[in-house]
Amino acid sequence: MDFEEIKELIKEKKLPEIKKELNDMNEVDIAYLIEDLPENELVQIFRLLPKTMAADVFSNLDEDVQVKLISILSKKEATNIIEDMYTDDAADLFEEMPAVMVTKLLSGVSSETRASINKLLKYPDYSAGSLMAMEYIHLKKGLTIKQSIDRIKKQKDDFVSFDSCFVTDNERKLLGLVDIKNLLVNDMETLIDDVMEDCEHVLTTMMDQEDVANIFQDYDYNTLPVVDSEGRLVGIITIDDIIDIIEEETTEDIEKMAAITPSDKSYMKTGVFETWKKRIPWLLLLMISATFTGGIIAHFEAALSTYVILTAFIPMLMDTGGNAGSQASVSVIRSLSLDEIEFKDTFKVIWKEFRVSLLCGVTLAITNFAKILLFDRVEARIAAIVCGTLVITIIVAKMIGSSLPILAKKLGFDPAVMASPFITTIVDACSLLIYFRIASVMLGI
């Protein structure tokens, strides 16, 4: 049965049939189905879910829907869901809820769950500690494979991931890991110490989430352990959390590259006034910086009055220069975010962009020269000025576009800030200065 048929059952309030269909559906699909329902129907359908599915469906709902639903459910229902959720998901939920509601719900959960959630909430935002889950397979050295498997079976419903089992000493300090396959293929009396492997990468609680995501991407991990400052195992991070982080970081970079202050909310859930606040500072800055362009034009007003035709090519030169600079900056910013470029590579990047800009500039200049002579019917001297300016402008634009993001990162700023709008404003002023200087020399004005 497809979504539309189930929605029709909901409209007709055929609850037994709805419950039967929900039992056969995936939790993600159920979340997608119900999150747009009105409050009364949302609660009604959610209460039809089996207890074993409720927490998983709830975890896949949009954050706003989670807060709305948890505030409507009874305290007992809400605390049952939180008890069944993984601690990292529960901590994320509490960060979005009013403090009064958080206090109320925490008072109803077990002391163990409350301690775990409070521990996660104390870590800084965007740190590995705030992302980690505390439900992981933890084995102590000295256990046999049989004892380890028995332990896993007893707690099979308490783990986020079964990819790896982490081995610690009696003080809970991380010693290594054991793959599940090694527990299955070796003799039951073998000690896990003998099949244990070293952890090549271990995360710390204060590590930035972007650095965590880079490690997962570079080495194709599904799960990694998290330790505290003393090397004690305190949690794990799994690939599903990293996918969310990559999406967040990419969205943030795109917003910065468009001169917008990043927001945690989606576009449709951000109000008009809030959107204005995030956009207007950059627009004001760019507008004020763009006044330099007007000043340059005013300074060369005499030249323009003598050769009015020069004015016609200003938009083309500024736009082409800005586009060339944006191409270079976006490529470099992306490479910086993937750790493909470091500060030591600055001259390699500039040298490469210089050669690219020379090829691009000459190609565009030849094309433009023919267009100006054949279609615009402008004298060759003017065409030479425009095309010469075009070549130099593209070279300068790509030099600026490729070097500024690298310099920004070296100085501790986000390279994404040095993207299209900012670089375009700089290149616009440079292109005009180049244009009028060349015109002044060649036309004697």
Secondary structure, DSSP 8 states (H G I E B T S, - for coil): --HHHHHHHHHTT-HHHHHHHHHTS-HHHHHHHHTTS-HHHHHHHHTTS-HHHHHHHHHTS-HHHHHHHHHHS-HHHHHHHHHHS-HHHHHHHHHHS-HHHHHHHHTTS-HHHHHHHHHHHTS-TTBHHHH-BS---EEETT-BHHHHHHHHHHTGGG-S--SEEEEE-TT-BEEEEEEHHHHHHS-TTSBHHHH-B--S--EETTSBHHHHHHHHHHHT-SEEEEE-TTSBEEEEEEHHHHHHHHHHHHHHHHHHHTT----SS-GGGS-HHHHHHHHHHHHHHHHHHHHHHHHHHHHTHHHHHH-THHHHTHHHHHHHHHHHHHHHHHHHHHHHHTT---GGGHHHHHHHHHHHHHHHHHHHHHHHHHHHHHTS---HHHHHHHHHHHHHHHHHHHHHHHHHHHHHHHTTS-GGGSSHHHHHHHHHHHHHHHHHHHHHHHHT-
